[in-house]
């Protein structure tokens, strides 16, 4: 669970820096985590961006 939290703590600010609202970003991250996306930063970020786009 700790690795998961570290990854999310990197992906969430990246998404908000790109202009997405924190609530939207958190929802996208939760959705892709539930879909079983790899917990590395890059795949999680890419998948969350796909959800938000």
Biopython code that builds the backbone (N, CA, C, O; Angstrom):
import numpy as np
from Bio.PDB.StructureBuilder import StructureBuilder

atoms = [
    (1, "UNK", "N", (0.821, -1.199, 0.000)),
    (1, "UNK", "CA", (0.000, 0.000, 0.000)),
    (1, "UNK", "C", (0.859, 1.254, 0.000)),
    (1, "UNK", "O", (0.443, 2.270, -0.556)),
    (2, "UNK", "N", (2.032, 1.219, 0.599)),
    (2, "UNK", "CA", (2.878, 2.412, 0.656)),
    (2, "UNK", "C", (3.378, 2.814, -0.719)),
    (2, "UNK", "O", (3.402, 4.002, -1.038)),
    (3, "UNK", "N", (3.777, 1.854, -1.538)),
    (3, "UNK", "CA", (4.236, 2.166, -2.896)),
    (3, "UNK", "C", (3.107, 2.795, -3.690)),
    (3, "UNK", "O", (3.325, 3.711, -4.483)),
    (4, "UNK", "N", (1.907, 2.298, -3.471)),
    (4, "UNK", "CA", (0.729, 2.832, -4.137)),
    (4, "UNK", "C", (0.522, 4.296, -3.750)),
    (4, "UNK", "O", (0.247, 5.132, -4.610)),
    (5, "UNK", "N", (0.653, 4.605, -2.470)),
    (5, "UNK", "CA", (0.479, 5.973, -1.990)),
    (5, "UNK", "C", (1.561, 6.895, -2.539)),
    (5, "UNK", "O", (1.275, 8.039, -2.893)),
    (6, "UNK", "N", (2.808, 6.410, -2.615)),
    (6, "UNK", "CA", (3.900, 7.221, -3.150)),
    (6, "UNK", "C", (3.659, 7.552, -4.612)),
    (6, "UNK", "O", (3.887, 8.679, -5.053)),
    (7, "UNK", "N", (3.198, 6.562, -5.357)),
    (7, "UNK", "CA", (2.921, 6.782, -6.777)),
    (7, "UNK", "C", (1.814, 7.803, -6.943)),
    (7, "UNK", "O", (1.929, 8.722, -7.754)),
    (8, "UNK", "N", (0.753, 7.652, -6.188)),
    (8, "UNK", "CA", (-0.366, 8.588, -6.286)),
    (8, "UNK", "C", (0.046, 9.989, -5.853)),
    (8, "UNK", "O", (-0.457, 10.978, -6.386)),
    (9, "UNK", "N", (0.952, 10.077, -4.894)),
    (9, "UNK", "CA", (1.397, 11.392, -4.440)),
    (9, "UNK", "C", (2.249, 12.081, -5.500)),
    (9, "UNK", "O", (2.461, 13.291, -5.423)),
    (10, "UNK", "N", (2.736, 11.343, -6.478)),
    (10, "UNK", "CA", (3.470, 11.945, -7.592)),
    (10, "UNK", "C", (2.537, 12.244, -8.765)),
    (10, "UNK", "O", (2.702, 13.252, -9.453)),
    (11, "UNK", "N", (1.571, 11.380, -8.987)),
    (11, "UNK", "CA", (0.674, 11.536, -10.127)),
    (11, "UNK", "C", (-0.340, 12.664, -9.893)),
    (11, "UNK", "O", (-0.626, 13.433, -10.811)),
    (12, "UNK", "N", (-0.871, 12.768, -8.704)),
    (12, "UNK", "CA", (-1.872, 13.797, -8.418)),
    (12, "UNK", "C", (-1.345, 15.208, -8.671)),
    (12, "UNK", "O", (-2.018, 15.974, -9.361)),
    (13, "UNK", "N", (-0.182, 15.593, -8.153)),
    (13, "UNK", "CA", (0.320, 16.940, -8.449)),
    (13, "UNK", "C", (0.630, 17.134, -9.935)),
    (13, "UNK", "O", (0.474, 18.233, -10.466)),
    (14, "UNK", "N", (1.065, 16.076, -10.595)),
    (14, "UNK", "CA", (1.341, 16.188, -12.031)),
    (14, "UNK", "C", (0.061, 16.535, -12.786)),
    (14, "UNK", "O", (0.069, 17.380, -13.680)),
    (15, "UNK", "N", (-1.023, 15.884, -12.422)),
    (15, "UNK", "CA", (-2.299, 16.154, -13.086)),
    (15, "UNK", "C", (-2.823, 17.550, -12.761)),
    (15, "UNK", "O", (-3.340, 18.241, -13.639)),
    (16, "UNK", "N", (-2.690, 17.964, -11.508)),
    (16, "UNK", "CA", (-3.169, 19.298, -11.143)),
    (16, "UNK", "C", (-2.293, 20.381, -11.785)),
    (16, "UNK", "O", (-2.789, 21.455, -12.126)),
    (17, "UNK", "N", (-1.007, 20.108, -11.949)),
    (17, "UNK", "CA", (-0.140, 21.068, -12.639)),
    (17, "UNK", "C", (-0.497, 21.198, -14.114)),
    (17, "UNK", "O", (-0.219, 22.220, -14.741)),
    (18, "UNK", "N", (-1.105, 20.173, -14.654)),
    (18, "UNK", "CA", (-1.559, 20.220, -16.047)),
    (18, "UNK", "C", (-2.911, 20.921, -16.178)),
    (18, "UNK", "O", (-3.417, 21.098, -17.286)),
    (19, "UNK", "N", (-3.487, 21.316, -15.053)),
    (19, "UNK", "CA", (-4.722, 22.098, -15.088)),
    (19, "UNK", "C", (-5.981, 21.355, -14.686)),
    (19, "UNK", "O", (-7.067, 21.933, -14.707)),
    (20, "UNK", "N", (-5.861, 20.099, -14.323)),
    (20, "UNK", "CA", (-7.038, 19.347, -13.889)),
    (20, "UNK", "C", (-7.321, 19.658, -12.421)),
    (20, "UNK", "O", (-6.400, 19.880, -11.634)),
    (21, "UNK", "N", (-8.576, 19.671, -12.069)),
    (21, "UNK", "CA", (-8.952, 19.901, -10.674)),
    (21, "UNK", "C", (-8.580, 18.678, -9.845)),
    (21, "UNK", "O", (-8.588, 17.548, -10.332)),
    (22, "UNK", "N", (-8.257, 18.930, -8.597)),
    (22, "UNK", "CA", (-7.819, 17.867, -7.702)),
    (22, "UNK", "C", (-8.860, 16.755, -7.591)),
    (22, "UNK", "O", (-8.516, 15.573, -7.618)),
    (23, "UNK", "N", (-10.121, 17.130, -7.468)),
    (23, "UNK", "CA", (-11.185, 16.138, -7.335)),
    (23, "UNK", "C", (-11.262, 15.255, -8.576)),
    (23, "UNK", "O", (-11.391, 14.035, -8.465)),
    (24, "UNK", "N", (-11.184, 15.865, -9.757)),
    (24, "UNK", "CA", (-11.226, 15.103, -11.006)),
    (24, "UNK", "C", (-10.024, 14.166, -11.100)),
    (24, "UNK", "O", (-10.157, 13.007, -11.491)),
    (25, "UNK", "N", (-8.863, 14.677, -10.741)),
    (25, "UNK", "CA", (-7.637, 13.890, -10.814)),
    (25, "UNK", "C", (-7.705, 12.694, -9.867)),
    (25, "UNK", "O", (-7.323, 11.583, -10.234)),
    (26, "UNK", "N", (-8.189, 12.923, -8.652)),
    (26, "UNK", "CA", (-8.314, 11.833, -7.684)),
    (26, "UNK", "C", (-9.273, 10.763, -8.185)),
    (26, "UNK", "O", (-9.017, 9.570, -8.022)),
    (27, "UNK", "N", (-10.371, 11.185, -8.791)),
    (27, "UNK", "CA", (-11.338, 10.229, -9.325)),
    (27, "UNK", "C", (-10.736, 9.418, -10.465)),
    (27, "UNK", "O", (-10.967, 8.213, -10.558)),
    (28, "UNK", "N", (-9.974, 10.062, -11.322)),
    (28, "UNK", "CA", (-9.340, 9.366, -12.444)),
    (28, "UNK", "C", (-8.317, 8.359, -11.937)),
    (28, "UNK", "O", (-8.245, 7.235, -12.435)),
    (29, "UNK", "N", (-7.527, 8.761, -10.948)),
    (29, "UNK", "CA", (-6.531, 7.855, -10.377)),
    (29, "UNK", "C", (-7.221, 6.647, -9.742)),
    (29, "UNK", "O", (-6.788, 5.511, -9.940)),
    (30, "UNK", "N", (-8.272, 6.883, -8.994)),
    (30, "UNK", "CA", (-9.005, 5.780, -8.361)),
    (30, "UNK", "C", (-9.572, 4.835, -9.411)),
    (30, "UNK", "O", (-9.536, 3.616, -9.244)),
    (31, "UNK", "N", (-10.088, 5.394, -10.478)),
    (31, "UNK", "CA", (-10.672, 4.565, -11.539)),
    (31, "UNK", "C", (-9.620, 3.669, -12.185)),
    (31, "UNK", "O", (-9.850, 2.473, -12.364)),
    (32, "UNK", "N", (-8.481, 4.233, -12.530)),
    (32, "UNK", "CA", (-7.470, 3.413, -13.202)),
    (32, "UNK", "C", (-6.827, 2.410, -12.243)),
    (32, "UNK", "O", (-6.426, 1.326, -12.664)),
    (33, "UNK", "N", (-6.727, 2.756, -10.977)),
    (33, "UNK", "CA", (-6.213, 1.791, -9.991)),
    (33, "UNK", "C", (-7.167, 0.612, -9.875)),
    (33, "UNK", "O", (-6.727, -0.531, -9.747)),
    (34, "UNK", "N", (-8.465, 0.877, -9.919)),
    (34, "UNK", "CA", (-9.459, -0.201, -9.848)),
    (34, "UNK", "C", (-9.434, -1.074, -11.088)),
    (34, "UNK", "O", (-9.828, -2.239, -11.038)),
    (35, "UNK", "N", (-8.971, -0.517, -12.208)),
    (35, "UNK", "CA", (-8.884, -1.266, -13.461)),
    (35, "UNK", "C", (-7.617, -2.112, -13.522)),
    (35, "UNK", "O", (-7.421, -2.871, -14.471)),
    (36, "UNK", "N", (-6.763, -1.986, -12.519)),
    (36, "UNK", "CA", (-5.573, -2.813, -12.457)),
    (36, "UNK", "C", (-4.384, -2.274, -13.230)),
    (36, "UNK", "O", (-3.496, -3.037, -13.610)),
    (37, "UNK", "N", (-4.356, -0.978, -13.466)),
    (37, "UNK", "CA", (-3.228, -0.376, -14.168)),
    (37, "UNK", "C", (-1.970, -0.499, -13.311)),
    (37, "UNK", "O", (-2.030, -0.410, -12.084)),
    (38, "UNK", "N", (-0.847, -0.703, -13.966)),
    (38, "UNK", "CA", (0.455, -0.803, -13.299)),
    (38, "UNK", "C", (0.642, 0.402, -12.379)),
    (38, "UNK", "O", (0.271, 1.520, -12.736)),
    (39, "UNK", "N", (1.212, 0.178, -11.208)),
    (39, "UNK", "CA", (1.337, 1.240, -10.215)),
    (39, "UNK", "C", (2.589, 2.096, -10.371)),
    (39, "UNK", "O", (2.885, 2.917, -9.502)),
    (40, "UNK", "N", (3.323, 1.918, -11.458)),
    (40, "UNK", "CA", (4.445, 2.820, -11.714)),
    (40, "UNK", "C", (3.882, 4.170, -12.131)),
    (40, "UNK", "O", (2.757, 4.258, -12.622)),
    (41, "UNK", "N", (4.666, 5.211, -11.935)),
    (41, "UNK", "CA", (4.181, 6.574, -12.177)),
    (41, "UNK", "C", (3.729, 6.777, -13.617)),
    (41, "UNK", "O", (2.618, 7.247, -13.861)),
    (42, "UNK", "N", (4.576, 6.429, -14.558)),
    (42, "UNK", "CA", (4.251, 6.721, -15.960)),
    (42, "UNK", "C", (2.985, 6.024, -16.453)),
    (42, "UNK", "O", (2.128, 6.696, -17.026)),
    (43, "UNK", "N", (2.819, 4.714, -16.261)),
    (43, "UNK", "CA", (1.581, 4.071, -16.719)),
    (43, "UNK", "C", (0.338, 4.621, -16.019)),
    (43, "UNK", "O", (-0.713, 4.779, -16.639)),
    (44, "UNK", "N", (0.467, 4.906, -14.740)),
    (44, "UNK", "CA", (-0.676, 5.442, -13.999)),
    (44, "UNK", "C", (-1.035, 6.838, -14.509)),
    (44, "UNK", "O", (-2.212, 7.161, -14.671)),
    (45, "UNK", "N", (-0.030, 7.654, -14.758)),
    (45, "UNK", "CA", (-0.261, 9.000, -15.275)),
    (45, "UNK", "C", (-0.901, 8.944, -16.661)),
    (45, "UNK", "O", (-1.864, 9.663, -16.931)),
    (46, "UNK", "N", (-0.374, 8.101, -17.528)),
    (46, "UNK", "CA", (-0.934, 7.965, -18.877)),
    (46, "UNK", "C", (-2.386, 7.504, -18.840)),
    (46, "UNK", "O", (-3.230, 8.033, -19.563)),
    (47, "UNK", "N", (-2.669, 6.528, -18.005)),
    (47, "UNK", "CA", (-4.034, 6.005, -17.912)),
    (47, "UNK", "C", (-4.988, 7.046, -17.340)),
    (47, "UNK", "O", (-6.124, 7.173, -17.798)),
    (48, "UNK", "N", (-4.527, 7.790, -16.340)),
    (48, "UNK", "CA", (-5.368, 8.839, -15.749)),
    (48, "UNK", "C", (-5.629, 9.943, -16.768)),
    (48, "UNK", "O", (-6.738, 10.472, -16.841)),
    (49, "UNK", "N", (-4.619, 10.290, -17.549)),
    (49, "UNK", "CA", (-4.813, 11.293, -18.603)),
    (49, "UNK", "C", (-5.826, 10.814, -19.638)),
    (49, "UNK", "O", (-6.635, 11.603, -20.128)),
    (50, "UNK", "N", (-5.786, 9.541, -19.967)),
    (50, "UNK", "CA", (-6.744, 8.990, -20.927)),
    (50, "UNK", "C", (-8.166, 9.088, -20.379)),
    (50, "UNK", "O", (-9.106, 9.355, -21.127)),
    (51, "UNK", "N", (-8.320, 8.875, -19.088)),
    (51, "UNK", "CA", (-9.648, 8.999, -18.463)),
    (51, "UNK", "C", (-10.119, 10.444, -18.487)),
    (51, "UNK", "O", (-11.292, 10.718, -18.739)),
    (52, "UNK", "N", (-9.216, 11.353, -18.230)),
    (52, "UNK", "CA", (-9.571, 12.769, -18.129)),
    (52, "UNK", "C", (-9.764, 13.435, -19.500)),
    (52, "UNK", "O", (-10.429, 14.466, -19.601)),
    (53, "UNK", "N", (-9.197, 12.859, -20.527)),
    (53, "UNK", "CA", (-9.279, 13.473, -21.860)),
    (53, "UNK", "C", (-10.632, 13.276, -22.501)),
    (53, "UNK", "O", (-10.857, 13.733, -23.621)),
]
sb = StructureBuilder()
sb.init_structure("model")
sb.init_model(0)
sb.init_chain("A")
sb.init_seg("    ")
for serial, (resi, resn, name, xyz) in enumerate(atoms, 1):
    if name == "N":
        sb.init_residue(resn, " ", resi, " ")
    sb.init_atom(name, np.array(xyz, "f"), 0.0, 1.0, " ", f" {name:<3s}", serial, name[0])
structure = sb.get_structure()
